[in-house]
Amino acid sequence: FAAGAVAAANTVFAAEQTGTTLLSLGPLEIGAGALTDGVAIGLRVCVAATVGVLGFATTDPTDLADALTQQLRTSPRFTIGSLAALRMLPLLGAEWRQITTARRARGMEGGRNPLRRARLFASTMFTLLVGAMRRAGRLAAAMDARGFDSEMPRTHARVQRMRAPDWLLLA
């Protein structure tokens, strides 16, 4: 969906419509060159997303956090916060299903009306965002209470060494 939206936006709003005109509706004009460029940019989004998904799907978040603090010397505060966020991602999917099921039980469905479905999608996203922000606030307070905000140097339970797959991921 994101790649299609990027491709469509780059095709329609291209600085210059080059090539043969494929579509002309009033002020909207789409040329073959702009369409090719828009699709190419959309495919780049797909490739970047695929690499990111494969990279993070095959990497244990705790190992990644340990490696970031030990190898790249990132701030433990940032790294532990990122680890907590990665650990919360599956909860977002479960919460999305719970919200949509609850709304369906109340008779709030989009049906075949695309405008109604878009409004329902936007309100579900907002509900999910509010819940995630509240959960993040509670998690931050709990982490501060447990000393994750202290300025004392942290120790590492597991030492991370750079191996061939790590270098491959960086490359």
LOKOL-434728 format. One record per residue: residue in three letters; x, y, z of N, C-alpha, C in turn; residue number from 1. Coordinates in steps of 0.001 Angstrom, whole numbers, plus 500000, padded with zeros to 6 digits. Example, Ala and Ser with C-alpha at 12.3 -4.5 7.8 and 13.67 -1.06 7.14 Angstrom:
2
@res->Ala; n_X->513190; n_Y->494310; n_Z->507800; ca_X->512300; ca_Y->495500; ca_Z->507800; c_X->513200; c_Y->496700; c_Z->507800; n->1
@res->Ser; n_X->512850; n_Y->497750; n_Z->507080; ca_X->513670; ca_Y->498940; ca_Z->507140; c_X->512900; c_Y->500030; c_Z->507870; n->2
//
This chain:
171
@res->Phe; n_X->500830; n_Y->498803; n_Z->500000; ca_X->500000; ca_Y->500000; ca_Z->500000; c_X->500870; c_Y->501256; c_Z->500000; n->1
@res->Ala; n_X->501879; n_Y->501260; n_Z->500851; ca_X->502761; ca_Y->502430; ca_Z->500927; c_X->503514; c_Y->502626; c_Z->499613; n->2
@res->Ala; n_X->504006; n_Y->501535; n_Z->499038; ca_X->504732; ca_Y->501641; ca_Z->497774; c_X->503807; c_Y->502121; c_Z->496663; n->3
@res->Gly; n_X->502570; n_Y->501650; n_Z->496642; ca_X->501598; ca_Y->502107; ca_Z->495642; c_X->501279; c_Y->503580; c_Z->495807; n->4
@res->Ala; n_X->501138; n_Y->504024; n_Z->497065; ca_X->500860; ca_Y->505442; ca_Z->497316; c_X->502042; c_Y->506311; c_Z->496888; n->5
@res->Val; n_X->503254; n_Y->505853; n_Z->497172; ca_X->504452; ca_Y->506606; ca_Z->496761; c_X->504534; c_Y->506666; c_Z->495242; n->6
@res->Ala; n_X->504268; n_Y->505528; n_Z->494582; ca_X->504313; ca_Y->505493; ca_Z->493118; c_X->503260; c_Y->506427; c_Z->492520; n->7
@res->Ala; n_X->502038; n_Y->506386; n_Z->493062; ca_X->500973; ca_Y->507238; ca_Z->492542; c_X->501286; c_Y->508719; c_Z->492755; n->8
@res->Ala; n_X->501750; n_Y->509073; n_Z->493939; ca_X->502057; ca_Y->510475; ca_Z->494230; c_X->503186; c_Y->510989; c_Z->493337; n->9
@res->Asn; n_X->504217; n_Y->510177; n_Z->493147; ca_X->505332; ca_Y->510604; ca_Z->492311; c_X->504954; c_Y->510654; c_Z->490841; n->10
@res->Thr; n_X->503980; n_Y->509856; n_Z->490432; ca_X->503527; ca_Y->509904; ca_Z->489043; c_X->502666; c_Y->511138; c_Z->488801; n->11
@res->Val; n_X->501720; n_Y->511370; n_Z->489684; ca_X->500776; ca_Y->512480; ca_Z->489496; c_X->501444; c_Y->513832; c_Z->489705; n->12
@res->Phe; n_X->502293; n_Y->513937; n_Z->490713; ca_X->502882; ca_Y->515219; ca_Z->491062; c_X->504321; c_Y->515370; c_Z->490567; n->13
@res->Ala; n_X->504673; n_Y->514679; n_Z->489499; ca_X->506020; ca_Y->514789; ca_Z->488943; c_X->506262; c_Y->516223; c_Z->488476; n->14
@res->Ala; n_X->507491; n_Y->516670; n_Z->488610; ca_X->507824; ca_Y->518033; ca_Z->488208; c_X->507611; c_Y->518230; c_Z->486709; n->15
@res->Glu; n_X->507825; n_Y->517165; n_Z->485959; ca_X->507674; ca_Y->517261; ca_Z->484514; c_X->507087; c_Y->515956; c_Z->483995; n->16
@res->Gln; n_X->506001; n_Y->516044; n_Z->483234; ca_X->505376; ca_Y->514870; ca_Z->482630; c_X->506047; c_Y->514611; c_Z->481286; n->17
@res->Thr; n_X->506941; n_Y->513631; n_Z->481261; ca_X->507703; ca_Y->513348; ca_Z->480043; c_X->507123; c_Y->512146; c_Z->479314; n->18
@res->Gly; n_X->507515; n_Y->511976; n_Z->478083; ca_X->507060; ca_Y->510840; ca_Z->477291; c_X->505674; c_Y->511075; c_Z->476724; n->19
@res->Thr; n_X->505120; n_Y->510035; n_Z->476124; ca_X->503779; ca_Y->510159; ca_Z->475542; c_X->502751; c_Y->510293; c_Z->476639; n->20
@res->Thr; n_X->501723; n_Y->511079; n_Z->476384; ca_X->500660; ca_Y->511293; ca_Z->477366; c_X->499764; c_Y->510059; c_Z->477407; n->21
@res->Leu; n_X->499641; n_Y->509470; n_Z->478589; ca_X->498814; ca_Y->508279; ca_Z->478769; c_X->497412; c_Y->508620; c_Z->479234; n->22
@res->Leu; n_X->497295; n_Y->509688; n_Z->480040; ca_X->496005; ca_Y->510079; ca_Z->480604; c_X->495951; c_Y->511593; c_Z->480681; n->23
@res->Ser; n_X->494819; n_Y->512138; n_Z->480266; ca_X->494640; ca_Y->513577; ca_Z->480333; c_X->493210; c_Y->513856; c_Z->480774; n->24
@res->Leu; n_X->493066; n_Y->514294; n_Z->482037; ca_X->491758; ca_Y->514644; ca_Z->482593; c_X->491833; c_Y->516065; c_Z->483137; n->25
@res->Gly; n_X->491477; n_Y->517020; n_Z->482346; ca_X->491533; ca_Y->518425; ca_Z->482761; c_X->492963; c_Y->518814; c_Z->483079; n->26
@res->Pro; n_X->493210; n_Y->519294; n_Z->484324; ca_X->494573; ca_Y->519698; ca_Z->484679; c_X->495496; c_Y->518505; c_Z->484969; n->27
@res->Leu; n_X->494920; n_Y->517316; n_Z->485148; ca_X->495715; ca_Y->516124; ca_Z->485439; c_X->496201; c_Y->515494; c_Z->484144; n->28
@res->Glu; n_X->497507; n_Y->515384; n_Z->484041; ca_X->498102; ca_Y->514785; ca_Z->482857; c_X->499214; c_Y->513856; c_Z->483316; n->29
@res->Ile; n_X->499195; n_Y->512632; n_Z->482811; ca_X->500197; ca_Y->511645; ca_Z->483195; c_X->500927; c_Y->511183; c_Z->481947; n->30
@res->Gly; n_X->502247; n_Y->511325; n_Z->481977; ca_X->503087; ca_Y->510901; ca_Z->480864; c_X->503745; c_Y->509565; c_Z->481160; n->31
@res->Ala; n_X->504177; n_Y->508891; n_Z->480124; ca_X->504792; ca_Y->507572; ca_Z->480262; c_X->506082; c_Y->507646; c_Z->481081; n->32
@res->Gly; n_X->506864; n_Y->508686; n_Z->480880; ca_X->508112; ca_Y->508833; ca_Z->481633; c_X->507862; c_Y->509031; c_Z->483121; n->33
@res->Ala; n_X->506862; n_Y->509863; n_Z->483454; ca_X->506538; ca_Y->510095; ca_Z->484859; c_X->505994; c_Y->508825; c_Z->485508; n->34
@res->Leu; n_X->505199; n_Y->508063; n_Z->484753; ca_X->504670; ca_Y->506802; ca_Z->485278; c_X->505802; c_Y->505818; c_Z->485540; n->35
@res->Thr; n_X->506735; n_Y->505726; n_Z->484625; ca_X->507887; ca_Y->504830; ca_Z->484804; c_X->508704; c_Y->505239; c_Z->486022; n->36
@res->Asp; n_X->508950; n_Y->506533; n_Z->486152; ca_X->509716; ca_Y->507021; ca_Z->487304; c_X->508974; c_Y->506763; c_Z->488612; n->37
@res->Gly; n_X->507658; n_Y->507000; n_Z->488642; ca_X->506865; ca_Y->506772; ca_Z->489848; c_X->506864; c_Y->505305; c_Z->490258; n->38
@res->Val; n_X->506712; n_Y->504417; n_Z->489285; ca_X->506729; ca_Y->502980; ca_Z->489586; c_X->508115; c_Y->502564; c_Z->490083; n->39
@res->Ala; n_X->509168; n_Y->503125; n_Z->489501; ca_X->510528; ca_Y->502802; ca_Z->489947; c_X->510739; c_Y->503215; c_Z->491399; n->40
@res->Ile; n_X->510249; n_Y->504381; n_Z->491763; ca_X->510390; ca_Y->504838; ca_Z->493155; c_X->509564; c_Y->503948; c_Z->494083; n->41
@res->Gly; n_X->508368; n_Y->503556; n_Z->493651; ca_X->507547; ca_Y->502643; ca_Z->494444; c_X->508236; c_Y->501304; c_Z->494657; n->42
@res->Leu; n_X->508896; n_Y->500796; n_Z->493626; ca_X->509642; ca_Y->499535; ca_Z->493762; c_X->510821; c_Y->499685; c_Z->494718; n->43
@res->Arg; n_X->511458; n_Y->500854; n_Z->494715; ca_X->512545; ca_Y->501098; ca_Z->495675; c_X->512025; c_Y->501038; c_Z->497107; n->44
@res->Val; n_X->510827; n_Y->501576; n_Z->497327; ca_X->510215; ca_Y->501504; ca_Z->498660; c_X->509994; c_Y->500043; c_Z->499042; n->45
@res->Cys; n_X->509509; n_Y->499225; n_Z->498090; ca_X->509306; ca_Y->497794; ca_Z->498354; c_X->510611; c_Y->497102; c_Z->498725; n->46
@res->Val; n_X->511676; n_Y->497396; n_Z->497987; ca_X->512971; ca_Y->496770; ca_Z->498252; c_X->513487; c_Y->497182; c_Z->499627; n->47
@res->Ala; n_X->513417; n_Y->498476; n_Z->499934; ca_X->513897; ca_Y->498950; ca_Z->501233; c_X->513087; c_Y->498335; c_Z->502365; n->48
@res->Ala; n_X->511778; n_Y->498246; n_Z->502197; ca_X->510938; ca_Y->497652; ca_Z->503236; c_X->511237; c_Y->496166; c_Z->503398; n->49
@res->Thr; n_X->511446; n_Y->495462; n_Z->502292; ca_X->511741; ca_Y->494033; ca_Z->502362; c_X->513053; c_Y->493775; c_Z->503082; n->50
@res->Val; n_X->514072; n_Y->494557; n_Z->502761; ca_X->515365; ca_Y->494398; ca_Z->503428; c_X->515224; c_Y->494675; c_Z->504919; n->51
@res->Gly; n_X->514497; n_Y->495719; n_Z->505269; ca_X->514290; ca_Y->496035; ca_Z->506684; c_X->513533; c_Y->494954; c_Z->507415; n->52
@res->Val; n_X->512474; n_Y->494455; n_Z->506800; ca_X->511681; ca_Y->493395; ca_Z->507436; c_X->512520; c_Y->492135; c_Z->507604; n->53
@res->Leu; n_X->513245; n_Y->491738; n_Z->506557; ca_X->514084; ca_Y->490535; ca_Z->506663; c_X->515198; c_Y->490718; c_Z->507691; n->54
@res->Gly; n_X->515780; n_Y->491893; n_Z->507729; ca_X->516846; ca_Y->492145; ca_Z->508700; c_X->516358; c_Y->492057; c_Z->510132; n->55
@res->Phe; n_X->515222; n_Y->492670; n_Z->510401; ca_X->514726; ca_Y->492666; ca_Z->511773; c_X->513966; c_Y->491395; c_Z->512131; n->56
@res->Ala; n_X->513435; n_Y->490684; n_Z->511140; ca_X->512738; ca_Y->489429; ca_Z->511424; c_X->513721; c_Y->488331; c_Z->511802; n->57
@res->Thr; n_X->514948; n_Y->488437; n_Z->511329; ca_X->515936; ca_Y->487404; ca_Z->511612; c_X->516895; c_Y->487794; c_Z->512730; n->58
@res->Thr; n_X->516665; n_Y->488938; n_Z->513362; ca_X->517555; ca_Y->489416; ca_Z->514422; c_X->516810; c_Y->489455; c_Z->515748; n->59
@res->Asp; n_X->517406; n_Y->488858; n_Z->516759; ca_X->516818; ca_Y->488907; ca_Z->518095; c_X->516975; c_Y->490328; c_Z->518642; n->60
@res->Pro; n_X->515881; n_Y->490948; n_Z->519097; ca_X->515974; ca_Y->492339; ca_Z->519573; c_X->516955; c_Y->492525; c_Z->520731; n->61
@res->Thr; n_X->517035; n_Y->491559; n_Z->521633; ca_X->517952; ca_Y->491687; ca_Z->522765; c_X->519400; c_Y->491643; c_Z->522288; n->62
@res->Asp; n_X->519697; n_Y->490737; n_Z->521337; ca_X->521054; ca_Y->490686; ca_Z->520772; c_X->521383; c_Y->491976; c_Z->520036; n->63
@res->Leu; n_X->520403; n_Y->492520; n_Z->519330; ca_X->520617; ca_Y->493784; ca_Z->518619; c_X->520919; c_Y->494912; c_Z->519601; n->64
@res->Ala; n_X->520162; n_Y->494983; n_Z->520683; ca_X->520390; ca_Y->496034; ca_Z->521684; c_X->521758; c_Y->495880; c_Z->522329; n->65
@res->Asp; n_X->522134; n_Y->494638; n_Z->522658; ca_X->523461; ca_Y->494413; ca_Z->523239; c_X->524557; c_Y->494831; c_Z->522269; n->66
@res->Ala; n_X->524396; n_Y->494461; n_Z->520995; ca_X->525410; ca_Y->494807; ca_Z->519997; c_X->525493; c_Y->496314; c_Z->519784; n->67
@res->Leu; n_X->524346; n_Y->496995; n_Z->519807; ca_X->524372; ca_Y->498450; ca_Z->519623; c_X->525154; c_Y->499140; c_Z->520737; n->68
@res->Thr; n_X->524943; n_Y->498721; n_Z->521980; ca_X->525647; ca_Y->499375; ca_Z->523085; c_X->527109; c_Y->498971; c_Z->523137; n->69
@res->Gln; n_X->527424; n_Y->497711; n_Z->522769; ca_X->528805; ca_Y->497254; ca_Z->522877; c_X->529638; c_Y->497580; c_Z->521648; n->70
@res->Gln; n_X->529083; n_Y->497413; n_Z->520464; ca_X->529858; ca_Y->497603; ca_Z->519241; c_X->529833; c_Y->499052; c_Z->518753; n->71
@res->Leu; n_X->528636; n_Y->499638; n_Z->518698; ca_X->528518; ca_Y->501008; ca_Z->518179; c_X->528538; c_Y->502066; c_Z->519271; n->72
@res->Arg; n_X->528586; n_Y->501629; n_Z->520516; ca_X->528660; ca_Y->502537; ca_Z->521675; c_X->527499; c_Y->503539; c_Z->521707; n->73
@res->Thr; n_X->526298; n_Y->503070; n_Z->521359; ca_X->525139; ca_Y->503951; ca_Z->521440; c_X->524731; c_Y->504137; c_Z->522895; n->74
@res->Ser; n_X->523948; n_Y->505149; n_Z->523140; ca_X->523495; ca_Y->505453; ca_Z->524487; c_X->522620; c_Y->504316; c_Z->525020; n->75
@res->Pro; n_X->522898; n_Y->503817; n_Z->526219; ca_X->522048; ca_Y->502750; ca_Z->526772; c_X->520593; c_Y->503190; c_Z->526907; n->76
@res->Arg; n_X->520378; n_Y->504458; n_Z->527199; ca_X->519001; ca_Y->504958; ca_Z->527338; c_X->518249; c_Y->504799; c_Z->526013; n->77
@res->Phe; n_X->518897; n_Y->505194; n_Z->524917; ca_X->518283; ca_Y->505051; ca_Z->523592; c_X->518087; c_Y->503577; c_Z->523236; n->78
@res->Thr; n_X->519122; n_Y->502775; n_Z->523474; ca_X->519088; ca_Y->501369; ca_Z->523085; c_X->518024; c_Y->500598; c_Z->523852; n->79
@res->Ile; n_X->517936; n_Y->500798; n_Z->525137; ca_X->516945; ca_Y->500069; ca_Z->525932; c_X->515539; c_Y->500544; c_Z->525583; n->80
@res->Gly; n_X->515400; n_Y->501828; n_Z->525301; ca_X->514089; ca_Y->502325; ca_Z->524846; c_X->513691; c_Y->501717; c_Z->523514; n->81
@res->Ser; n_X->514655; n_Y->501584; n_Z->522599; ca_X->514381; ca_Y->500954; ca_Z->521303; c_X->514037; c_Y->499479; c_Z->521474; n->82
@res->Leu; n_X->514738; n_Y->498812; n_Z->522366; ca_X->514438; ca_Y->497406; ca_Z->522638; c_X->513025; c_Y->497257; c_Z->523183; n->83
@res->Ala; n_X->512650; n_Y->498135; n_Z->524088; ca_X->511292; ca_Y->498080; ca_Z->524639; c_X->510253; c_Y->498310; c_Z->523537; n->84
@res->Ala; n_X->510548; n_Y->499246; n_Z->522631; ca_X->509620; ca_Y->499512; ca_Z->521528; c_X->509500; c_Y->498301; c_Z->520611; n->85
@res->Leu; n_X->510618; n_Y->497643; n_Z->520299; ca_X->510574; ca_Y->496446; ca_Z->519455; c_X->509789; c_Y->495326; c_Z->520126; n->86
@res->Arg; n_X->509935; n_Y->495218; n_Z->521430; ca_X->509210; ca_Y->494180; ca_Z->522163; c_X->507703; c_Y->494460; c_Z->522205; n->87
@res->Met; n_X->507324; n_Y->495718; n_Z->522065; ca_X->505904; ca_Y->496084; ca_Z->522108; c_X->505208; c_Y->495970; c_Z->520750; n->88
@res->Leu; n_X->505960; n_Y->495812; n_Z->519666; ca_X->505350; ca_Y->495744; ca_Z->518333; c_X->504292; c_Y->494647; c_Z->518191; n->89
@res->Pro; n_X->504532; n_Y->493421; n_Z->518678; ca_X->503473; ca_Y->492408; ca_Z->518553; c_X->502188; c_Y->492797; c_Z->519288; n->90
@res->Leu; n_X->502317; n_Y->493586; n_Z->520346; ca_X->501127; ca_Y->494029; ca_Z->521068; c_X->500252; c_Y->494936; c_Z->520204; n->91
@res->Leu; n_X->500885; n_Y->495720; n_Z->519325; ca_X->500103; ca_Y->496599; ca_Z->518457; c_X->499203; c_Y->495794; c_Z->517524; n->92
@res->Gly; n_X->499726; n_Y->494708; n_Z->516974; ca_X->498908; ca_Y->493852; ca_Z->516118; c_X->497752; c_Y->493240; c_Z->516872; n->93
@res->Ala; n_X->498022; n_Y->492750; n_Z->518076; ca_X->496953; ca_Y->492161; ca_Z->518890; c_X->495921; c_Y->493214; c_Z->519286; n->94
@res->Glu; n_X->496393; n_Y->494401; n_Z->519612; ca_X->495466; ca_Y->495468; ca_Z->519995; c_X->494622; c_Y->495928; c_Z->518800; n->95
@res->Trp; n_X->495227; n_Y->495961; n_Z->517597; ca_X->494483; ca_Y->496314; ca_Z->516382; c_X->493323; c_Y->495331; c_Z->516182; n->96
@res->Arg; n_X->493625; n_Y->494026; n_Z->516307; ca_X->492575; ca_Y->493017; ca_Z->516151; c_X->491497; c_Y->493167; c_Z->517213; n->97
@res->Gln; n_X->491897; n_Y->493479; n_Z->518434; ca_X->490933; ca_Y->493652; ca_Z->519518; c_X->490024; c_Y->494851; c_Z->519257; n->98
@res->Ile; n_X->490588; n_Y->495957; n_Z->518800; ca_X->489792; ca_Y->497157; ca_Z->518511; c_X->488811; c_Y->496889; c_Z->517375; n->99
@res->Thr; n_X->489304; n_Y->496271; n_Z->516289; ca_X->488412; ca_Y->496017; ca_Z->515149; c_X->487329; c_Y->495012; c_Z->515503; n->100
@res->Thr; n_X->487650; n_Y->494006; n_Z->516313; ca_X->486633; ca_Y->493032; ca_Z->516744; c_X->485589; c_Y->493695; c_Z->517625; n->101
@res->Ala; n_X->486017; n_Y->494547; n_Z->518535; ca_X->485069; ca_Y->495250; ca_Z->519408; c_X->484165; c_Y->496173; c_Z->518593; n->102
@res->Arg; n_X->484734; n_Y->496848; n_Z->517622; ca_X->483910; ca_Y->497734; ca_Z->516781; c_X->482946; c_Y->496928; c_Z->515920; n->103
@res->Arg; n_X->483388; n_Y->495802; n_Z->515423; ca_X->482509; ca_Y->494954; ca_Z->514625; c_X->481355; c_Y->494434; c_Z->515476; n->104
@res->Ala; n_X->481649; n_Y->494114; n_Z->516741; ca_X->480597; ca_Y->493641; ca_Z->517645; c_X->479565; c_Y->494734; c_Z->517915; n->105
@res->Arg; n_X->479992; n_Y->495994; n_Z->517855; ca_X->479064; ca_Y->497122; ca_Z->518046; c_X->478400; c_Y->497546; c_Z->516750; n->106
@res->Gly; n_X->478689; n_Y->496844; n_Z->515663; ca_X->478060; ca_Y->497173; ca_Z->514387; c_X->478763; c_Y->498260; c_Z->513612; n->107
@res->Met; n_X->480001; n_Y->498573; n_Z->513988; ca_X->480759; ca_Y->499615; ca_Z->513282; c_X->481647; c_Y->498954; c_Z->512236; n->108
@res->Glu; n_X->481125; n_Y->498787; n_Z->511037; ca_X->481901; ca_Y->498200; ca_Z->509947; c_X->481873; c_Y->499144; c_Z->508763; n->109
@res->Gly; n_X->482911; n_Y->499064; n_Z->507964; ca_X->483001; ca_Y->499935; ca_Z->506799; c_X->482139; c_Y->499467; c_Z->505642; n->110
@res->Gly; n_X->481887; n_Y->498157; n_Z->505594; ca_X->481124; ca_Y->497620; ca_Z->504477; c_X->481852; c_Y->497844; c_Z->503170; n->111
@res->Arg; n_X->481097; n_Y->498160; n_Z->502114; ca_X->481711; ca_Y->498367; ca_Z->500798; c_X->481947; c_Y->499837; c_Z->500491; n->112
@res->Asn; n_X->481560; n_Y->500703; n_Z->501402; ca_X->481725; ca_Y->502138; ca_Z->501203; c_X->483178; c_Y->502533; c_Z->501487; n->113
@res->Pro; n_X->483953; n_Y->502955; n_Z->500486; ca_X->485370; ca_Y->503265; ca_Z->500720; c_X->485584; c_Y->504465; c_Z->501641; n->114
@res->Leu; n_X->484700; n_Y->505448; n_Z->501577; ca_X->484848; ca_Y->506609; ca_Z->502455; c_X->484625; c_Y->506209; c_Z->503910; n->115
@res->Arg; n_X->483615; n_Y->505397; n_Z->504142; ca_X->483322; ca_Y->504941; ca_Z->505499; c_X->484464; c_Y->504057; c_Z->506020; n->116
@res->Arg; n_X->484999; n_Y->503212; n_Z->505144; ca_X->486120; ca_Y->502358; ca_Z->505551; c_X->487353; c_Y->503192; c_Z->505883; n->117
@res->Ala; n_X->487597; n_Y->504247; n_Z->505109; ca_X->488749; ca_Y->505117; ca_Z->505371; c_X->488583; c_Y->505833; c_Z->506708; n->118
@res->Arg; n_X->487371; n_Y->506312; n_Z->506987; ca_X->487132; ca_Y->506975; ca_Z->508272; c_X->487289; c_Y->506015; c_Z->509438; n->119
@res->Leu; n_X->486785; n_Y->504783; n_Z->509271; ca_X->486913; ca_Y->503775; ca_Z->510318; c_X->488382; c_Y->503406; c_Z->510531; n->120
@res->Phe; n_X->489143; n_Y->503294; n_Z->509427; ca_X->490575; ca_Y->503004; ca_Z->509515; c_X->491297; c_Y->504119; c_Z->510272; n->121
@res->Ala; n_X->490996; n_Y->505375; n_Z->509933; ca_X->491649; ca_Y->506513; ca_Z->510593; c_X->491319; c_Y->506553; c_Z->512080; n->122
@res->Ser; n_X->490067; n_Y->506301; n_Z->512429; ca_X->489708; ca_Y->506344; ca_Z->513849; c_X->490324; c_Y->505164; c_Z->514600; n->123
@res->Thr; n_X->490452; n_Y->504013; n_Z->513954; ca_X->491105; ca_Y->502870; ca_Z->514593; c_X->492590; c_Y->503160; c_Z->514796; n->124
@res->Met; n_X->493226; n_Y->503786; n_Z->513810; ca_X->494633; ca_Y->504163; ca_Z->513961; c_X->494823; c_Y->505150; c_Z->515116; n->125
@res->Phe; n_X->493908; n_Y->506110; n_Z->515221; ca_X->494007; ca_Y->507081; ca_Z->516300; c_X->493846; c_Y->506395; c_Z->517651; n->126
@res->Thr; n_X->492880; n_Y->505478; n_Z->517746; ca_X->492670; ca_Y->504735; ca_Z->518992; c_X->493917; c_Y->503937; c_Z->519351; n->127
@res->Leu; n_X->494517; n_Y->503302; n_Z->518354; ca_X->495732; ca_Y->502531; ca_Z->518578; c_X->496878; c_Y->503435; c_Z->519022; n->128
@res->Leu; n_X->497002; n_Y->504608; n_Z->518401; ca_X->498051; ca_Y->505559; ca_Z->518763; c_X->497894; c_Y->506032; c_Z->520208; n->129
@res->Val; n_X->496678; n_Y->506359; n_Z->520605; ca_X->496438; ca_Y->506813; ca_Z->521976; c_X->496808; c_Y->505715; c_Z->522973; n->130
@res->Gly; n_X->496388; n_Y->504477; n_Z->522682; ca_X->496724; ca_Y->503362; ca_Z->523564; c_X->498226; c_Y->503129; c_Z->523644; n->131
@res->Ala; n_X->498917; n_Y->503250; n_Z->522511; ca_X->500363; ca_Y->503050; ca_Z->522489; c_X->501079; c_Y->504149; c_Z->523277; n->132
@res->Met; n_X->500612; n_Y->505380; n_Z->523155; ca_X->501230; ca_Y->506478; ca_Z->523900; c_X->501033; c_Y->506305; c_Z->525401; n->133
@res->Arg; n_X->499855; n_Y->505874; n_Z->525801; ca_X->499605; ca_Y->505635; ca_Z->527232; c_X->500490; c_Y->504508; c_Z->527754; n->134
@res->Arg; n_X->500593; n_Y->503435; n_Z->526973; ca_X->501426; ca_Y->502309; ca_Z->527379; c_X->502892; c_Y->502737; c_Z->527455; n->135
@res->Ala; n_X->503346; n_Y->503560; n_Z->526509; ca_X->504736; ca_Y->504031; ca_Z->526509; c_X->505016; c_Y->504887; c_Z->527739; n->136
@res->Gly; n_X->504061; n_Y->505713; n_Z->528131; ca_X->504242; ca_Y->506524; ca_Z->529329; c_X->504369; c_Y->505669; c_Z->530582; n->137
@res->Arg; n_X->503517; n_Y->504660; n_Z->530684; ca_X->503589; ca_Y->503751; ca_Z->531846; c_X->504900; c_Y->502968; c_Z->531839; n->138
@res->Leu; n_X->505319; n_Y->502520; n_Z->530664; ca_X->506564; ca_Y->501761; ca_Z->530564; c_X->507764; c_Y->502636; c_Z->530916; n->139
@res->Ala; n_X->507768; n_Y->503878; n_Z->530451; ca_X->508872; ca_Y->504793; ca_Z->530772; c_X->508957; c_Y->505047; c_Z->532270; n->140
@res->Ala; n_X->507802; n_Y->505237; n_Z->532911; ca_X->507797; ca_Y->505455; ca_Z->534364; c_X->508299; c_Y->504213; c_Z->535098; n->141
@res->Ala; n_X->507896; n_Y->503036; n_Z->534644; ca_X->508346; ca_Y->501797; ca_Z->535279; c_X->509849; c_Y->501601; c_Z->535077; n->142
@res->Met; n_X->510355; n_Y->501922; n_Z->533893; ca_X->511787; ca_Y->501775; ca_Z->533640; c_X->512596; c_Y->502768; c_Z->534476; n->143
@res->Asp; n_X->512108; n_Y->503988; n_Z->534616; ca_X->512793; ca_Y->504978; ca_Z->535466; c_X->512810; c_Y->504510; c_Z->536912; n->144
@res->Ala; n_X->511700; n_Y->503932; n_Z->537368; ca_X->511627; ca_Y->503455; ca_Z->538744; c_X->512609; c_Y->502315; c_Z->538994; n->145
@res->Arg; n_X->512940; n_Y->501561; n_Z->537952; ca_X->513871; ca_Y->500448; ca_Z->538091; c_X->515325; c_Y->500845; c_Z->537817; n->146
@res->Gly; n_X->515575; n_Y->502133; n_Z->537635; ca_X->516946; ca_Y->502611; ca_Z->537512; c_X->517503; c_Y->502650; c_Z->536103; n->147
@res->Phe; n_X->516650; n_Y->502529; n_Z->535078; ca_X->517152; ca_Y->502583; ca_Z->533724; c_X->517561; c_Y->503989; c_Z->533312; n->148
@res->Asp; n_X->517219; n_Y->504988; n_Z->534096; ca_X->517545; ca_Y->506364; ca_Z->533768; c_X->518808; c_Y->506841; c_Z->534477; n->149
@res->Ser; n_X->519432; n_Y->505969; n_Z->535258; ca_X->520600; ca_Y->506403; ca_Z->536025; c_X->521776; c_Y->506660; c_Z->535096; n->150
@res->Glu; n_X->522678; n_Y->507495; n_Z->535542; ca_X->523852; ca_Y->507853; ca_Z->534756; c_X->525013; c_Y->506896; c_Z->535026; n->151
@res->Met; n_X->524802; n_Y->505893; n_Z->535869; ca_X->525868; ca_Y->504938; ca_Z->536176; c_X->526133; c_Y->504048; c_Z->534959; n->152
@res->Pro; n_X->527388; n_Y->503697; n_Z->534722; ca_X->527692; ca_Y->502806; ca_Z->533594; c_X->527019; c_Y->501449; c_Z->533786; n->153
@res->Arg; n_X->526533; n_Y->500904; n_Z->532692; ca_X->525834; ca_Y->499624; ca_Z->532742; c_X->526802; c_Y->498494; c_Z->532418; n->154
@res->Thr; n_X->526524; n_Y->497337; n_Z->532970; ca_X->527304; ca_Y->496147; ca_Z->532636; c_X->526517; c_Y->495338; c_Z->531607; n->155
@res->His; n_X->527170; n_Y->494375; n_Z->530989; ca_X->526526; ca_Y->493563; ca_Z->529968; c_X->526526; c_Y->492105; c_Z->530403; n->156
@res->Ala; n_X->525358; n_Y->491481; n_Z->530348; ca_X->525253; ca_Y->490075; ca_Z->530728; c_X->525858; c_Y->489183; c_Z->529657; n->157
@res->Arg; n_X->525705; n_Y->489574; n_Z->528395; ca_X->526237; ca_Y->488772; ca_Z->527288; c_X->527137; c_Y->489652; c_Z->526433; n->158
@res->Val; n_X->528348; n_Y->489197; n_Z->526202; ca_X->529268; ca_Y->489943; ca_Z->525355; c_X->528961; c_Y->489599; c_Z->523903; n->159
@res->Gln; n_X->528821; n_Y->490626; n_Z->523079; ca_X->528509; ca_Y->490439; ca_Z->521659; c_X->529774; c_Y->490639; c_Z->520833; n->160
@res->Arg; n_X->530086; n_Y->489658; n_Z->520011; ca_X->531221; ca_Y->489741; ca_Z->519095; c_X->530693; c_Y->489922; c_Z->517679; n->161
@res->Met; n_X->531432; n_Y->490645; n_Z->516855; ca_X->531056; ca_Y->490813; ca_Z->515451; c_X->531388; c_Y->489534; c_Z->514696; n->162
@res->Arg; n_X->530355; n_Y->488945; n_Z->514051; ca_X->530529; ca_Y->487740; ca_Z->513241; c_X->530188; c_Y->488069; c_Z->511799; n->163
@res->Ala; n_X->530375; n_Y->487107; n_Z->510920; ca_X->530142; ca_Y->487314; ca_Z->509484; c_X->528719; c_Y->487802; c_Z->509192; n->164
@res->Pro; n_X->527659; n_Y->487219; n_Z->509810; ca_X->526306; ca_Y->487736; ca_Z->509528; c_X->526121; c_Y->489195; c_Z->509959; n->165
@res->Asp; n_X->526817; n_Y->489597; n_Z->511018; ca_X->526721; ca_Y->490994; ca_Z->511465; c_X->527320; c_Y->491935; c_Z->510429; n->166
@res->Trp; n_X->528463; n_Y->491565; n_Z->509890; ca_X->529100; ca_Y->492386; ca_Z->508851; c_X->528245; c_Y->492414; c_Z->507607; n->167
@res->Leu; n_X->527596; n_Y->491285; n_Z->507283; ca_X->526721; ca_Y->491224; ca_Z->506131; c_X->525525; c_Y->492157; c_Z->506310; n->168
@res->Leu; n_X->524945; n_Y->492167; n_Z->507495; ca_X->523821; ca_Y->493065; ca_Z->507777; c_X->524252; c_Y->494526; c_Z->507657; n->169
@res->Leu; n_X->525412; n_Y->494859; n_Z->508177; ca_X->525898; ca_Y->496231; ca_Z->508060; c_X->526144; c_Y->496622; c_Z->506606; n->170
@res->Ala; n_X->526673; n_Y->495674; n_Z->505830; ca_X->526944; ca_Y->495964; ca_Z->504421; c_X->525631; c_Y->496182; c_Z->503689; n->171
//
